[in-house]
């Protein structure tokens, strides 16, 4: 699905007249729409796309995510959410498209409609057994977070929804992370890992904002390896693409500032790379 452009996805959906988002799709309708999508992709990437295999795999994935009871039906909205979330498009274009699917004809969205969208989105990490990291499968706290951000208006418009999504709320942070992982796969950074000495760093690059010229490659970072003088609570910045000169200057200024900050300051001001969502049940998360 990462080969599929958003416009090609929309063409296929229009071709099959999939406009009523609350309507159910049966297996035959899903197969017909997926066949249209993969026939087109085969013309552009014939060495990468085996149409019957791709249709079969994608159908199985959609049913695993949205039809766990195997009733043989999923909603049109679920189909669109699954395909568009993983297609080849800019993140904000995906957000705009998905918001439009649940908004009214006037372009506004109430709490119930937003809940439908967030519910279908969270099913993707849920199927992977990762939902606890994203605040659990209850989407009420996320809906509340969005409408509080909108000063508790009864309805929100696309611009406000986009502003909230840019904060990367916990229940939706998996999607921008997926984009960063894809961007980092081929990224080459002109920097050396201070731990394993890999140079250039390939993949994610983690720059320490406490010491000058201190970088960590993704394999050292993910396995928790540290070098002398480095503490895990020190602030860091993650790069999935090579840094610009502006980013280098900005990080230099942050390092300079952090040089004068104590260990106690960092312990008191932990920073999260996403907008945390208050879960309904406090204490340990019971999701598995």
ABEGO torsion letter per residue (X at the ends): XAABBAAAAAAAAAAAGBABAABBBBAAAAAAAAAAAAAAAAAABAAABBAAAAAAAAAAAAAAAABAAGAGBBBAAAAAAAAAAABBBBAAAAAAAAAAAABBAAGBBBAAAAAAAAAAAAAAAAAAGAAAAAGEABAAAAAAAAAAAAGGBABBBAAAAAAAAAAGBAAAAAAAAAAAAAAAAABBBBBBBAAAGBOBBBEBBBBBAABBGBBBBAAAAAAGBBBBGBBAABBBBBBABBBBAAAAAAAAAAAAAAAABBAAAAAABBBBABBBBBBABBEBBABX
